[in-house]
Every structure is written in C-alpha cells, then in structure tokens.
C-alpha cells in the first residue's frame, strides 16, 4: 500500500494528527506559537518575528525544524515502522527569542 493510499485510512490520519499534536505539545510556548501563528492564523514570518522580537530568519529556521520533525514522524508512521522513535527537539531554536 502506498503512502498516499495509507492516508485514505481514517486510523492513519488519526495517528498522524496525534503525532503532530505530540510534537506541538513538547515545544516551548514561543515555538508552538510560531507554528500556530503561521499555519493556523496565516501570519507571515515577518509578522511573527516582529511579535517575538527576533529575526525573520530565526522564525524561518524554527518553522523548518518543526516541519522537519513532523515530516520525520509522519514518514515513520507511513513506512509501517514498528516503533516510532522519539524525535529530539532540534538543537538550535530561535536564540534571540529567549527560549531554549
């Protein structure tokens, strides 16, 4: 079964959604807000950076790391891996936002 076909299964979509929520739950609040502001409210990286008082590139890097983590977890689920490895928090977060 291909990965796209697996996404047609409600239980797989539920597992993926649960996995994304798990990733978001362990993020520092500022990083969770970056993700929510970008993907839920549609804010630009510039708006988010202005709100947090950091650079646009730091916001972009934070979004890339969160996206990479979510992608890796989704790949693990879709490839029928027996155990989903715990994904560690990326080493560098938004340094100037004051959250490590």
Order of alpha helices (4+ residues) and beta strands (2+ residues): alpha-alpha-alpha-alpha-alpha
